[in-house]
């Protein structure tokens, strides 16, 4: 089987696996777990490191989700070490015809909003308020520790003691275009309202 054929087989296994993840509110899956799962489910295995082939599979998932009108399922895939979606997530924006996001945190916030769209679209049980976009748990913990460390180190230099760090802002994102709403609250691309 060629590499291209294997990627197609793995994509067919990845899509329903990601739909299953989307059925659980605030669930994510790591790149490593997804790579192992698609090989197990498809029966097609490789000795190549996942970094050499999984990105190509996820790019196909991005295109298929866009073709179907589904939210970007690849927003559910994060690095085990830090909980980030990674630079390959820019493919979601490219396929939708949008410019890349300038900062890493912007990308992560976009992915958080896209995950919420996935949970809503694929029937996850949501809280009464409809749910909120959230950074992946490992990333959220890392940012909280870093912010707490800055607050604690500031207390030794005359900073306020006992002051907690400000929560990480997660921007509102258009559910149709998956881009951040501007200050007007109206999507520049499709006219949808943030309210």
BELWO-V595805 format. One record per pair of residues at least 12 apart in sequence whose ideal C-beta (glycine too) atoms are under 6 Angstrom apart, sorted by the first residue. I is the first residue (numbers start at 1). GAP is how many residues later the second one is. If there is no record, write none. Layout:
((I,GAP) (I,GAP))
This chain:
((6,38) (7,49) (7,50) (9,33) (9,35) (10,28) (10,32) (10,47) (11,46) (11,49) (11,50) (13,25) (13,28) (13,29) (14,24) (14,43) (14,47) (15,46) (17,20) (18,55) (18,58) (19,103) (21,55) (22,96) (22,97) (22,100) (23,99) (23,100) (23,101) (24,100) (25,94) (25,99) (25,101) (26,108) (28,48) (28,50) (28,108) (29,47) (29,48) (30,50) (31,23) (31,46) (32,48) (34,43) (35,15) (35,19) (55,33) (58,16) (59,32) (61,12) (61,13) (62,12) (62,29) (62,30) (62,33) (63,32) (66,29) (71,43) (71,46) (71,47) (71,50) (72,20) (72,42) (75,36) (75,39) (75,40) (76,39) (78,58) (83,53) (83,55) (83,56) (84,55) (85,26) (89,18) (89,22) (98,81) (108,27) (109,61) (109,62) (112,21) (112,22) (112,23) (112,58) (113,20) (113,60) (114,64) (116,15) (116,17) (117,58) (133,37) (143,25) (147,18) (148,17) (151,12) (151,14) (172,22) (174,13) (174,18) (176,14) (176,16) (177,12) (177,13) (181,13))
